[in-house]
């Protein structure tokens, strides 16, 4: 018997109702413990401690900044450098487009 040539299928109709659920299997072993959940609300603050000593003085007579503030300033500086590099890329693109526009204007002048 010769094989029939397959033709294009028609559009699918609306799906029928789902079938009945199967029976529940045996319970497996308990799995690994998951990650910790979200931390709860912060409690009330405790009593204030004694005032500490003044920090060391820097070369310009100012108190030396904390490491957290230094990291913050370094991060802001990195962000500013990234912004400058992105602006440089955009300015190069604009210059390239301007050169293409000038070239197009010159070709239009020659055509007229």
Secondary structure as the mmCIF struct_conf table of DSSP 4:
data_model
#
loop_
_struct_conf.conf_type_id
_struct_conf.id
_struct_conf.beg_label_comp_id
_struct_conf.beg_label_asym_id
_struct_conf.beg_label_seq_id
_struct_conf.end_label_comp_id
_struct_conf.end_label_asym_id
_struct_conf.end_label_seq_id
HELX_LH_PP_P HELX_LH_PP_P1 UNK A 2 UNK A 6
HELX_LH_PP_P HELX_LH_PP_P2 UNK A 20 UNK A 24
HELX_LH_PP_P HELX_LH_PP_P3 UNK A 53 UNK A 56
STRN STRN1 UNK A 57 UNK A 57
TURN_TY1_P TURN_TY1_P1 UNK A 59 UNK A 60
BEND BEND1 UNK A 61 UNK A 62
STRN STRN2 UNK A 63 UNK A 63
HELX_LH_PP_P HELX_LH_PP_P4 UNK A 64 UNK A 66
HELX_RH_AL_P HELX_RH_AL_P1 UNK A 67 UNK A 111
#
